[in-house]
Amino acid sequence: MSLAPRLDLRQSQSLVMTPQLQQAIKLLALSNLEIETFIAEELDKNPLLETAADDFGGDDPAPAETTPAAAIETAGADQLIGSGDGIADAPLDVDYAAETFHHDSAADGIAEPSGQGMDGALGLGAITGSGGEAPDLDAFAAEETSLQDHLLGQAGTTLSGGDLVIAHHLIDLIDEAGYLRAHLLDIANRLGVPLVRVEQVLGMVQGFDPTGVGARDLAECLALQAKEADRYDPCMARLIDNLELLGKGNLPALRRLCQVDDEDLADMIRELRAYDPKPGLRFGGERAAPVVPDILVARTRGGWAIELNTATLPRLLVNRAYYVELGQGAQDKASKAWLNECLASANWLVKALDQRARTIVKVATELVKQQEAFFLHGVEQLRPLTLRAVADAIGMHESTVSRVTSNKYLACDRGLFELKYFFTSAIQAADGGDAVSAEAVKSHIARLIGEEEPDAILSDDKLVELLNARGFDIARRTVAKYREALGLGSSVQRRRQKAIAGARAA
């Protein structure tokens, strides 16, 4: 073996993904609202990018134009990754010859019946990405007063001096549900005041609106509300002190402790149920952000109309006239290089967003095709479906379908559903027929439990028997798992709940 230095020529293959290809793949996993934020950032950075004017009444800028679809290559992302050619910015698993994309609304796109079945009746809606947006109704909502502001306002009118300082400190420690999550002794040591004074100020804070605020646990919260309603007698006090027995449905023990009959106990439970266990939640706090659908599905005479929600998806244009204008003023080499980089980035982004839109609609179209029975008849007709089945049907990689269906929601006549909802495991049919979806089995379990009588609570074994009679080959442990996933208690828990509900209604 020679130890002398030498030169060798070797040929090898490596996986190369350009930053642009990596970003294009990441765009697939983003929702429309996240894409909107991404576009806003790109508009700030790139002077050649602009959004299209509103299609209704707005004038589209004449010099702005988009990259022609014919200029987009047809190689998929999988081929790009395999060949290491990521510079071409080819589309992500999109077969442009397989579908027709137009710029009408969903209803206009398939206004005439085609007379075809499901395979030929999947009309595709617009992917125009119009910049027009619906008015934000949340912007008109009056600003809500927070719980702390509401309490501080009351403290300012009833307290003063050192008591007001203590009250401010206590109010700052009250959580959004209205509970004080701190030890009074720690507060007293921190402020350097006697514990009895902190207790006195807390008693005054607990008298503020809403009733029950400042309580340190659920029992104290309910006791404050019972005192406000003038219902805090010894019997009610014993009931509140033994909430764990009420939770277990142990009514005989409660009757003995409270020394009341069935009618009085039912009346006390009814009164207790009317109290608010989280009084602070009625004030302020951030409004829950509504889920905005990324895909809209509607049934028409010609089949199914499937389109992206363009209200949250601005349409990007490349202003080439501005590029020419800037190019005439750029003299040095660095300025020209920066301008060319902006143009290349703008062209790539427009192309990548178009590819993303086409890919999402293609996957959604196949989902509607595979789960047509669900859209027509409901969750009990949901079929078992996997990512691989959809990927094989549309000629994409399974990872691409996974990215497309992540963090995206579909709106249809039956409600709003995450795309992942349509991928469920299979449950074998008892008669050897076609397998059924796990979600369909959950729907049957929820219906059976919802229809059970108070004196005939169904055990898990009985649920298995009834499901087998309906054609579902399912084990008892699977029924228990699905029941718990639905938030339904065991037969013992449901029997106690119905006993309490019967006592309330009595």
C-alpha distance (Angstrom), angle and dihedral (degrees) to the residues before:
residue distance angle dihedral
M1 . . .
S2 3.78 . .
L3 3.80 118.7 .
A4 3.80 94.6 -168.9
P5 3.84 118.6 113.8
R6 3.81 116.2 -102.7
L7 3.83 142.3 166.4
D8 3.82 121.2 -113.0
L9 3.81 127.9 -169.3
R10 3.81 113.8 -147.1
Q11 3.78 134.1 175.3
S12 3.83 120.5 -147.1
Q13 3.80 141.4 160.7
S14 3.80 126.1 -126.9
L15 3.78 137.2 178.3
V16 3.81 110.5 -109.0
M17 3.80 124.2 -175.5
T18 3.75 118.1 178.0
P19 3.81 119.1 -140.4
Q20 3.80 88.8 -109.9
L21 3.79 92.7 54.5
Q22 3.80 90.6 47.4
Q23 3.81 90.4 51.1
A24 3.81 91.5 48.1
I25 3.79 90.3 53.8
K26 3.82 90.3 49.2
L27 3.80 90.6 51.6
L28 3.81 89.4 63.2
A29 3.80 91.7 63.9
L30 3.83 94.8 49.8
S31 3.79 122.5 96.5
N32 3.81 121.7 -128.0
L33 3.81 91.6 -98.8
E34 3.79 90.9 51.4
I35 3.80 89.6 47.8
E36 3.79 88.9 52.0
T37 3.81 90.1 55.4
F38 3.80 90.8 47.1
I39 3.81 91.4 50.9
A40 3.80 91.5 49.7
E41 3.80 89.5 55.3
E42 3.80 91.5 48.8
L43 3.80 91.4 49.5
D44 3.79 89.1 56.0
K45 3.79 92.5 50.5
N46 3.82 102.0 39.7
P47 3.85 119.2 55.1
L48 3.81 91.9 -166.7
L49 3.81 93.5 63.7
E50 3.78 123.1 85.9
T51 3.79 137.6 159.2
A52 3.77 122.4 -111.4
A53 3.79 119.8 -104.5
D54 3.76 119.3 -107.9
D55 3.80 111.7 -75.3
F56 3.80 90.4 -135.9
G57 3.79 110.3 69.3
G58 3.79 97.2 -24.3
D59 3.79 122.6 114.9
D60 3.76 113.5 -125.4
P61 3.82 109.6 -132.6
A62 3.77 107.1 -103.4
P63 3.79 98.8 -145.4
A64 3.80 94.6 49.2
E65 3.78 118.1 92.3
T66 3.73 138.7 164.9
T67 3.74 130.1 -127.4
P68 3.84 109.0 -85.4
A69 3.78 115.0 -110.3
A70 3.79 89.9 -131.2
A71 3.79 89.5 64.5
I72 3.80 92.0 60.5
E73 3.78 114.3 97.1
T74 3.78 119.6 -128.8
A75 3.79 101.8 -135.2
G76 3.80 114.0 121.1
A77 3.78 127.4 -127.7
D78 3.78 91.2 -107.4
Q79 3.79 90.8 56.6
L80 3.78 90.8 46.9
I81 3.77 91.9 52.3
G82 3.77 92.1 46.0
S83 3.79 94.5 49.8
G84 3.79 95.7 38.6
D85 3.81 90.3 -127.4
G86 3.77 104.0 133.6
I87 3.79 97.9 141.9
A88 3.78 93.6 80.3
D89 3.83 91.1 67.7
A90 3.79 90.6 -139.1
P91 3.81 120.6 -175.4
L92 3.77 122.6 -86.1
D93 3.81 108.8 -106.5
V94 3.80 94.5 -46.4
D95 3.78 123.8 146.5
Y96 3.78 103.1 -160.0
A97 3.79 94.1 -174.6
A98 3.78 92.8 58.5
E99 3.79 98.4 66.0
T100 3.77 140.2 30.9
F101 3.78 118.6 -130.2
H102 3.76 119.3 -166.2
H103 3.78 136.5 171.6
D104 3.77 103.0 -115.7
S105 3.76 127.4 106.0
A106 3.77 120.9 -90.9
A107 3.79 92.3 -98.8
D108 3.80 94.1 45.9
G109 3.76 92.4 46.7
I110 3.82 93.5 67.9
A111 3.77 104.1 16.4
E112 3.78 93.4 141.8
P113 3.79 122.2 62.7
S114 3.77 111.2 -111.7
G115 3.76 95.4 -157.7
Q116 3.78 89.9 -133.7
G117 3.75 131.3 122.2
M118 3.71 128.2 -112.3
D119 3.79 94.0 -65.7
G120 3.77 93.2 58.8
A121 3.77 100.9 30.4
L122 3.78 100.5 68.1
G123 3.77 99.9 114.5
L124 3.78 115.6 -164.1
G125 3.78 118.7 -139.9
A126 3.75 130.6 -145.1
I127 3.75 125.0 -60.6
T128 3.74 93.8 -172.0
G129 3.80 97.4 133.5
S130 3.80 91.1 -148.3
G131 3.75 115.6 -166.2
G132 3.80 91.8 -134.0
E133 3.78 112.9 111.5
A134 3.76 132.4 -168.4
P135 3.80 115.5 -112.4
D136 3.78 113.9 -86.5
L137 3.80 103.4 -118.4
D138 3.81 91.1 -171.5
A139 3.79 88.1 65.8
F140 3.81 89.5 66.0
A141 3.80 93.7 52.1
A142 3.78 114.7 107.9
E143 3.76 115.5 -112.3
E144 3.79 109.7 -98.9
T145 3.79 121.9 -127.9
S146 3.78 112.7 -116.8
L147 3.79 121.5 -126.9
Q148 3.81 91.6 -113.4
D149 3.81 92.7 51.9
H150 3.79 90.4 47.9
L151 3.82 92.0 51.5
L152 3.81 94.8 42.2
G153 3.79 89.8 53.7
Q154 3.79 90.7 55.3
A155 3.80 92.0 44.5
G156 3.80 91.2 53.2
T157 3.79 92.1 56.3
T158 3.82 97.7 44.6
L159 3.82 106.1 32.0
S160 3.78 136.6 48.4
G161 3.80 141.6 175.7
G162 3.79 118.4 8.0
D163 3.80 93.3 -8.4
L164 3.79 89.5 58.4
V165 3.81 90.5 52.4
I166 3.81 91.1 51.1
A167 3.80 90.9 46.5
H168 3.81 91.0 52.0
H169 3.78 90.1 52.0
L170 3.82 92.6 48.8
I171 3.79 92.7 47.2
D172 3.79 91.0 51.9
L173 3.82 88.7 57.1
I174 3.83 94.7 51.4
D175 3.80 111.8 104.3
E176 3.79 126.5 -137.1
A177 3.83 91.8 -90.6
G178 3.81 90.6 57.9
Y179 3.82 99.3 -105.8
L180 3.79 126.7 131.5
R181 3.79 105.6 -128.9
A182 3.82 99.4 -170.7
H183 3.80 139.4 81.0
L184 3.80 115.4 -105.8
L185 3.79 92.1 -140.9
D186 3.81 91.0 58.2
I187 3.81 89.9 49.3
A188 3.80 91.6 49.3
N189 3.81 92.1 50.2
R190 3.79 91.5 46.6
L191 3.79 93.4 51.5
G192 3.80 95.0 36.9
V193 3.81 95.1 -125.6
P194 3.82 132.0 122.8
L195 3.79 116.9 -84.4
V196 3.81 91.1 -125.9
R197 3.80 90.4 59.7
V198 3.80 91.9 52.4
E199 3.81 89.0 50.2
Q200 3.81 90.7 51.3
V201 3.81 92.6 50.7
L202 3.80 90.9 46.4
G203 3.80 88.4 53.3
M204 3.80 88.9 55.4
V205 3.82 91.9 47.5
Q206 3.80 89.5 50.6
G207 3.80 87.2 58.7
F208 3.80 91.3 60.9
D209 3.78 124.5 100.9
P210 3.02 125.7 -62.0
T211 3.77 96.8 52.3
G212 3.79 111.6 -122.9
V213 3.78 96.3 32.1
G214 3.80 116.3 137.1
A215 3.81 93.5 31.7
R216 3.78 117.2 145.0
D217 3.79 96.7 -146.5
L218 3.79 140.8 6.0
A219 3.80 94.8 -93.1
E220 3.81 92.2 54.9
C221 3.81 90.9 46.2
L222 3.82 92.0 53.7
A223 3.80 91.3 43.2
L224 3.81 91.2 55.0
Q225 3.79 90.8 51.9
A226 3.81 91.9 46.5
K227 3.80 90.0 52.3
E228 3.80 90.5 49.4
A229 3.83 89.2 52.4
D230 3.83 90.7 46.0
R231 3.80 90.6 -120.0
Y232 3.80 99.4 113.7
D233 3.79 99.8 114.0
P234 3.84 124.3 146.9
C235 3.80 91.8 -89.6
M236 3.81 93.1 52.5
A237 3.81 89.7 45.4
R238 3.80 91.0 55.9
L239 3.79 90.7 47.4
I240 3.82 91.9 51.7
D241 3.81 90.7 46.3
N242 3.81 89.9 55.7
L243 3.80 102.3 46.1
E244 3.81 90.5 137.8
L245 3.82 89.5 66.4
L246 3.80 89.6 50.1
G247 3.79 89.7 51.4
K248 3.78 90.4 52.9
G249 3.79 91.7 47.4
N250 3.80 93.0 -121.3
L251 3.80 95.2 155.1
P252 3.84 97.4 161.5
A253 3.81 90.8 58.1
L254 3.81 90.7 48.0
R255 3.80 91.3 51.1
R256 3.81 90.2 53.1
L257 3.80 93.8 47.2
C258 3.79 95.4 44.9
Q259 3.82 92.9 39.1
V260 3.81 93.3 -136.7
D261 3.78 135.3 123.8
D262 3.79 127.4 -111.9
E263 3.80 94.5 -89.6
D264 3.80 94.8 51.2
L265 3.81 91.9 45.5
A266 3.80 91.1 51.3
D267 3.80 89.8 50.3
M268 3.82 91.6 49.8
I269 3.80 92.1 49.0
R270 3.81 89.9 48.9
E271 3.79 89.8 52.0
L272 3.80 92.1 47.4
R273 3.79 92.2 50.2
A274 3.81 89.9 56.1
Y275 3.82 92.2 61.8
D276 3.79 121.9 95.2
P277 3.83 111.9 -115.9
K278 3.84 91.1 -166.2
P279 3.80 106.5 35.4
G280 3.80 94.8 167.7
L281 3.79 94.9 64.5
R282 3.79 92.3 75.5
F283 3.81 89.8 68.9
G284 3.75 128.8 70.5
G285 3.74 121.9 -50.8
E286 3.75 124.4 135.3
R287 3.77 117.0 -58.8
A288 3.76 112.7 -114.6
A289 3.77 108.9 -102.9
P290 3.80 109.5 -118.5
V291 3.78 118.1 -123.2
V292 3.80 108.7 -110.6
P293 3.81 114.3 -150.6
D294 3.79 117.1 -123.8
I295 3.81 94.8 -162.7
L296 3.80 129.7 39.8
V297 3.80 120.9 -154.2
A298 3.79 122.7 -171.6
R299 3.78 132.5 170.2
T300 3.81 116.1 -125.2
R301 3.76 136.9 173.0
G302 3.79 90.0 -91.6
G303 3.79 98.5 48.1
W304 3.78 129.6 -86.7
A305 3.79 125.7 -12.7
I306 3.80 112.0 -148.2
E307 3.78 121.5 -177.1
L308 3.78 141.9 150.6
N309 3.78 118.3 -101.2
T310 3.81 97.9 -106.2
A311 3.81 92.4 -175.7
T312 3.80 88.3 82.3
L313 3.80 97.3 31.3
P314 3.83 114.4 77.3
R315 3.79 118.2 -154.4
L316 3.78 113.2 -119.6
L317 3.80 124.0 -146.6
V318 3.79 132.7 -173.9
N319 3.80 112.1 -130.1
R320 3.79 100.9 -144.3
A321 3.80 93.6 172.0
Y322 3.78 89.1 61.2
Y323 3.79 88.8 48.3
V324 3.81 90.3 55.6
E325 3.79 91.0 46.9
L326 3.79 92.5 51.0
G327 3.80 91.1 44.1
Q328 3.78 91.9 57.5
G329 3.80 90.8 54.9
A330 3.81 96.4 44.3
Q331 3.79 110.7 93.8
D332 3.80 107.3 158.7
K333 3.79 123.1 74.3
A334 3.82 95.4 -118.4
S335 3.82 92.9 55.5
K336 3.79 92.6 49.8
A337 3.80 91.4 48.3
W338 3.82 90.9 50.3
L339 3.82 91.4 48.7
N340 3.79 92.5 49.5
E341 3.79 89.6 48.8
C342 3.82 90.4 52.6
L343 3.80 90.9 51.0
A344 3.80 93.1 48.5
S345 3.82 91.1 47.3
A346 3.81 91.9 48.5
N347 3.81 93.0 48.8
W348 3.78 90.9 48.1
L349 3.79 94.0 49.3
V350 3.81 93.3 49.8
K351 3.78 89.2 48.4
A352 3.81 93.9 46.0
L353 3.81 93.1 50.0
D354 3.80 90.5 49.4
Q355 3.79 90.4 50.6
R356 3.79 90.5 47.9
A357 3.80 92.3 51.7
R358 3.78 92.9 48.9
T359 3.79 92.5 47.5
I360 3.82 93.5 49.6
V361 3.79 92.9 49.3
K362 3.79 91.0 46.9
V363 3.83 92.0 53.4
A364 3.81 92.3 43.5
T365 3.81 90.1 50.4
E366 3.78 91.1 54.9
L367 3.81 90.9 46.7
V368 3.79 91.1 54.3
K369 3.79 89.8 46.7
Q370 3.80 92.9 50.5
Q371 3.82 94.7 42.8
E372 3.81 100.2 36.7
A373 3.82 90.7 127.1
F374 3.82 89.3 60.0
F375 3.80 93.1 52.7
L376 3.80 90.1 47.8
H377 3.81 102.8 40.0
G378 3.81 110.4 12.7
V379 3.78 141.5 -108.7
E380 3.80 95.4 -40.0
Q381 3.81 87.8 68.8
L382 3.81 94.4 51.9
R383 3.80 110.0 130.7
P384 3.82 126.7 -143.1
L385 3.79 108.0 -99.5
T386 3.80 136.2 175.0
L387 3.79 133.9 -162.0
R388 3.79 89.9 -116.1
A389 3.81 92.4 56.5
V390 3.80 91.7 54.6
A391 3.80 92.4 42.5
D392 3.81 92.2 51.9
A393 3.79 92.2 47.0
I394 3.82 94.7 54.5
G395 3.79 98.7 31.8
M396 3.80 98.7 -112.9
H397 3.76 134.2 125.0
E398 3.79 117.5 -93.8
S399 3.82 91.4 -122.2
T400 3.81 90.3 56.3
V401 3.80 91.5 53.9
S402 3.80 89.2 47.9
R403 3.82 91.2 54.2
V404 3.79 92.8 46.2
T405 3.81 92.9 52.0
S406 3.82 95.2 46.7
N407 3.82 118.9 105.3
K408 3.79 93.3 -6.6
Y409 3.79 130.0 120.7
L410 3.78 133.0 -155.5
A411 3.80 123.1 -148.4
C412 3.80 120.5 -155.4
D413 3.80 138.9 147.6
R414 3.81 90.1 -77.0
G415 3.78 94.8 55.6
L416 3.78 140.7 -95.2
F417 3.80 118.4 -37.5
E418 3.78 135.1 175.7
L419 3.79 111.5 -120.1
K420 3.81 89.5 -122.5
Y421 3.82 87.3 62.4
F422 3.80 90.4 75.2
F423 3.81 92.8 59.3
T424 3.80 107.6 80.2
S425 3.77 136.9 155.7
A426 3.79 122.1 -103.8
I427 3.80 129.2 -107.6
Q428 3.79 114.7 -159.0
A429 3.79 116.6 -120.1
A430 3.80 116.2 -115.8
D431 3.80 92.9 -132.4
G432 3.80 93.7 51.1
G433 3.81 93.5 -103.9
D434 3.77 129.0 127.2
A435 3.79 117.1 -38.3
V436 3.79 118.3 -108.0
S437 3.78 131.8 -139.4
A438 3.79 121.5 -95.8
E439 3.82 88.7 -129.4
A440 3.81 89.4 57.3
V441 3.80 89.9 52.7
K442 3.82 90.1 49.5
S443 3.79 88.9 52.5
H444 3.81 91.1 53.7
I445 3.82 91.4 48.0
A446 3.81 91.7 50.5
R447 3.80 90.7 48.9
L448 3.80 94.2 48.9
I449 3.80 92.1 49.6
G450 3.79 92.1 44.4
E451 3.81 91.2 54.6
E452 3.82 97.4 45.9
E453 3.79 119.2 117.5
P454 3.84 121.8 -121.2
D455 3.79 90.6 -116.7
A456 3.82 94.4 44.6
I457 3.80 107.4 50.6
L458 3.80 112.0 177.4
S459 3.80 117.4 -124.1
D460 3.79 121.1 -148.8
D461 3.81 89.6 -103.9
K462 3.80 90.2 53.9
L463 3.82 90.0 48.3
V464 3.80 89.4 53.5
E465 3.80 89.7 51.2
L466 3.81 93.0 49.7
L467 3.82 92.6 45.6
N468 3.80 91.2 50.0
A469 3.79 87.9 52.6
R470 3.82 87.9 54.9
G471 3.80 91.2 52.6
F472 3.82 102.0 -95.8
D473 3.79 117.4 131.2
I474 3.80 99.1 -153.1
A475 3.78 135.4 150.0
R476 3.79 126.2 -127.6
R477 3.82 93.8 -114.5
T478 3.81 89.2 53.7
V479 3.80 90.8 52.0
A480 3.80 89.8 50.6
K481 3.82 91.2 49.3
Y482 3.81 93.2 49.7
R483 3.81 91.9 44.7
E484 3.80 91.3 53.3
A485 3.81 90.6 45.9
L486 3.81 88.0 56.4
G487 3.81 90.4 52.6
L488 3.81 93.0 -113.6
G489 3.77 118.8 143.1
S490 3.76 128.2 -131.5
S491 3.79 121.8 -85.9
V492 3.82 90.2 -94.9
Q493 3.80 92.4 51.5
R494 3.80 93.2 46.0
R495 3.81 90.8 49.2
R496 3.82 90.2 54.3
Q497 3.80 92.0 46.5
K498 3.78 92.2 51.6
A499 3.81 90.0 47.4
I500 3.80 90.2 54.4
A501 3.80 91.2 45.5
G502 3.81 89.5 50.3
A503 3.80 90.7 50.5
R504 3.81 90.2 51.2
A505 3.79 92.4 50.0
A506 3.78 92.9 47.7
